[in-house]
C-alpha cells in the first residue's frame, strides 16, 4: 500500500526534528563551560560593634562612633550567590583607610566546635591614638576556594559611617 503525502511529510518532519535535536545537543555539549556565571559574585554583608572583652557591658553593642583606643569589631557573613548558604571557604580582609594610609586586617571565621552557631567572620581594629577625628572609610573583600570574589561597602550615609570622635 503506497504512503500518502501526509504520512510521508510527517515522517520527514519527525526525522528532521530528531536530527536537528541531535545536532543541537552535540553543539551544546562541545561548547566550553563559561568562566564566570552571571551572579557569581559572593554576597558579603555585616556590621560594626564594640569589641570589648566578654562580660563587659558594652561588648558587641552595635555602634559606629569610636574614640581613640577603642576596639572596633567588624562582623561579616559571606553567602554563595547560587544557594544563599554560607561559604565557609571564604577568606575576608577588612581594608581600613585613615590618615592617608590603608591598613589590611584579615578576618577569622568565628564558629568553633564549642560555639558552632557563630557562623560569621570577625576582625578587630583598635583605633590608633594618632587617628584623625572624622569619618574613616573601610571596605571588606572576600575570596573563596572557587576564585569567586565579593565586596562589602557601607552605605554612603555620613551618619552611619565609622567615625572617630573625641
C-alpha positions in Angstrom: 0.0 0.0 0.0 1.6 3.4 -1.0 2.2 6.1 1.6 0.1 9.2 1.5 1.7 12.5 1.1 0.6 13.4 4.7 2.3 10.3 6.2 5.5 10.9 4.2 5.6 14.6 5.2 5.1 13.7 8.9 7.8 11.0 8.7 10.3 13.6 7.1 9.4 16.2 9.7 10.0 13.7 12.5 13.3 12.7 11.1 14.4 16.3 10.6 13.4 17.2 14.1 15.3 14.2 15.5 18.5 15.1 13.5 18.2 18.8 14.4 17.9 18.0 18.1 20.9 15.6 17.8 23.0 18.4 16.2 21.9 21.0 18.8 22.7 18.7 21.7 26.1 17.9 20.2 26.8 21.6 19.7 25.8 22.4 23.3 28.0 19.6 24.7 31.1 20.7 22.7 30.9 24.3 24.0 33.3 25.1 26.9 31.7 26.0 30.2 31.7 29.7 30.9 34.4 31.0 33.3 32.1 33.3 35.3 28.4 32.8 35.6 26.1 35.8 36.0 25.5 36.3 39.7 28.8 34.6 40.6 29.9 37.4 43.0 30.0 36.4 46.6 27.4 38.1 48.8 29.1 39.9 51.6 27.4 41.8 54.4 27.8 42.7 58.1 28.1 45.3 60.8 30.3 47.0 63.3 30.2 46.6 67.0 32.2 47.5 70.1 34.6 44.6 70.7 35.2 44.7 74.5 36.2 41.5 76.4 33.3 39.1 77.3 31.4 40.2 80.3 32.0 43.9 79.6 28.6 45.7 79.5 29.3 47.3 76.1 30.7 44.2 74.4 29.0 43.6 71.0 26.9 46.7 71.1 26.3 48.0 67.6 27.8 51.4 67.0 29.7 53.5 64.5 31.3 56.2 66.7 34.5 55.2 68.5 37.2 57.1 70.5 40.9 56.6 70.1 42.0 53.4 71.8 38.6 51.7 71.5 38.2 48.4 69.7 36.1 48.4 66.5 34.7 45.0 65.8 33.8 44.0 62.2 31.4 41.1 61.8 30.7 39.7 58.3 28.7 36.9 56.6 29.5 35.5 53.2 27.0 33.7 51.1 27.2 31.6 47.9 25.3 33.5 45.2 23.6 30.4 43.9 22.4 28.9 47.1 22.4 31.8 49.6 24.2 29.5 52.1 27.3 30.4 54.0 30.6 29.9 52.0 33.0 28.6 54.7 36.0 28.6 52.3 35.9 32.4 52.0 38.9 34.5 53.2 38.0 38.0 54.2 40.0 41.2 54.7 38.9 44.5 56.1 40.6 47.5 54.4 40.6 50.5 56.8 41.6 53.8 55.2 42.7 56.5 57.6 45.3 59.3 57.8 46.3 58.7 54.1 47.1 55.0 54.5 45.3 51.7 54.3 45.5 49.0 56.9 44.5 45.5 55.9 43.1 43.3 58.7 42.5 39.6 58.0 39.2 38.3 59.4 38.8 34.9 61.1 35.8 32.5 61.0 34.2 32.7 64.4 32.4 29.3 64.7 34.2 26.6 66.7 33.3 23.1 68.0 32.2 24.7 71.3 30.2 27.5 69.5 29.0 26.2 66.1 26.2 28.8 65.9 28.7 31.7 65.4 28.8 31.3 61.6 30.4 34.6 60.7 33.8 36.2 60.3 35.3 38.8 62.7 38.2 41.2 62.9 39.2 43.8 65.5 40.8 47.2 64.8 41.8 49.3 67.8 41.5 53.0 66.8 45.1 54.3 66.9 46.0 57.2 69.1 47.1 59.2 66.1 43.9 58.6 64.1 42.3 61.9 62.9 38.8 62.8 64.1 36.2 62.2 61.5 34.9 59.6 59.1 37.1 56.5 58.4 36.3 54.7 55.2 36.5 50.9 55.0 35.6 48.0 52.8 35.7 44.2 53.2 36.7 41.9 50.4 36.1 38.2 50.2 37.6 35.4 48.0 36.6 31.7 48.1 38.2 28.5 47.0 36.5 28.7 43.6 38.1 32.1 42.9 34.8 34.0 43.3 35.1 37.4 45.0 32.8 39.8 46.7 33.0 43.2 48.4 31.1 45.0 51.2 30.9 48.8 51.3 29.0 50.6 54.0 26.1 52.8 53.0 27.2 56.3 51.8 25.3 58.0 54.6 27.5 60.1 56.7 25.6 59.5 59.9 26.2 55.7 59.6 29.9 55.8 58.7 32.7 54.6 61.0 33.5 57.8 62.8 36.3 58.7 65.2 35.2 61.1 67.9 36.8 62.9 70.9 
